[in-house]
């Protein structure tokens, strides 16, 4: 199944990172704002029948915004979620 999905992405000219970022970039401007990220995180959990606790999506955004520019690049969106320090 993964091969089929990746094959389709290649045919469409999308990398996996672009495909992931596209789901978050609601206005298609090439940047993912904190609001777009939080809205998408909430939507994903709603589809799973779960609820996002207040502040969680914002903290996830901040953790992914490696360069602290206030936006997420497609690489930052697609990167594995940062793990909490123990």
N, C-alpha and C positions, 0 to 999 in steps of 0.2 A: 504494500500500500504506500509506504514512504517513497519508493521509487517512482510510483505513478504520480504522486503529488509533486515531487521534485522535478520530474520530467515535464509536468504541466507548467510549472513555474519557469523552467528554462524556455519552453516553447513560447510562453507569454512574455519572455524577456525580463522576468522578475527574479531577483535572488531571494533566498529565504528571508534575509534581513529586510528587504524592501516589502515583501509580503506581510511580514509581522508589523512593520512600521505603518504600512498603509491602513491597517485596521485601527490604529491609534490616531492617525493624522486626519481628523474629521474634515477639516477645510481644504486639505490637499496642498497646503503651502510648503510642504517639505520639512516642517518643524512640528514637533509634538509639544504642545504647551502643557502646563500642569493641569489645567482644566480638562483638556482632551484626554490626558492620561488617566485622570481620576474618573472621568465619565466612563471610559472604556473598561477600567478595572471593575467599576460598579456593575456595568452591563454584563460582563463575563460572569461575575458571581451570581447575579440575578438569574442568568440562564441555567446555572447549576443549582438554583434554589437556595442559595446562601446569601448572607448579608455581610457587607463590608463594615467593619467597625470604624467609627469616626477617627480621622487622622491617619489611618493605615495607608491609604492610597497616596496621600501627601508624603508620608515618610518613604514609601517605595520610590516615588518620583525623585525625592532629594537624594536617595541612595544611588539611583541610576544616573543622575546628572553629574557625571564624573568631572566635567570641566566647569561646572557651576555657572553656566550661562543662562539658566532659566528655561532652557528648552532641551528636549531629548533628540539626539540624532537617531537615524535608523539603527546605527550600531549600538547606541545606548539602550534603545528600546528592545532590541533583539538579544542583547547580552544576557547570560544567565543572571538570575536575581542574586544580588549581593547577599552573603550570609552574615548573620549577626555575629559580632565578636563575643567570645565567651568570657 
